[in-house]
Amino acid sequence: MFQAAVGDRLVIKGHHVGDPDRDAEIIELHGEGGGPPWVVRWSDDGHEGLFFPGSDAAIEHFPHDGSKTADP
């Protein structure tokens, strides 16, 4: 189960060998307890939109102490 906070980073793995990963900042939460859907801002083009994660998604959490952790 995915849980996120505003400011966390969403990473989508490339689907084919050689495809780049895609990432976005989570800017709004719409699910209960930090669950999806989220509004995200994509780093490659600045587009904002509602996002429901699939199995190729991972969340990088950014705790208050400045360290980060990954959530598959």
N, C-alpha and C positions, 0 to 999 in steps of 0.2 A: 504494500500500500504506500502510495506517495503522500508525503506531507511536506509542505514548504512554508516559507515565511517571505514576506515582502523583502526584496533585495537578494534573495537566493538566486543562483544561476541554474538554468535548465540547459542540459546538453543533450542533443540528439545525435546519435552515432550515424555516420555515413552508411548507406545501405549496401554499397558495393566496395570492393577493394579499390582504394585510391580516392574514394569520395571523401570530402572533408566533413568533419563534424560541424554541426550548426549549434549556436548557443543564443540564449536570450536571458534577460533579467526578468524575474517575476515582479510585477508592479502592482497587482491586485489579486486578492484571494476571493473565490466565490464558493468554495466548498467548505463543509464543516471541518473544523480542527486543522485547517491548512491543506485540506484535500482539494483535488481538482474539481472544477476547472479553474484555471488561472488566466489573468490577462498578462501577457508577456510582451516585451519589446525585444525584437530580434537585433542582434549586434551587427549583422551584415548589411541591413538596409533600413533599420530604425522603425520598421513596420510594427504596429501594435495590434494584437488580436487575442481572442479567447482561445485557449489551448487545453486539450484533453490529452494527457500523455499516453503513449503506447509502450510496448516492451523495449523499445530502443532508446528510451529516455532515462536520464539520470539527473539527480538534483545535487548541486553542491551547496551545502549549508554554510552560512557565515555567522558563527556565534558572536556574541558581544565582545569576546576577548580577542577577536581578529583572526583566529585560526579558522580553517575551513575543513569540512568533512564531506564525504561523498555518500549518497544514498542511491543504490541501484534501482 
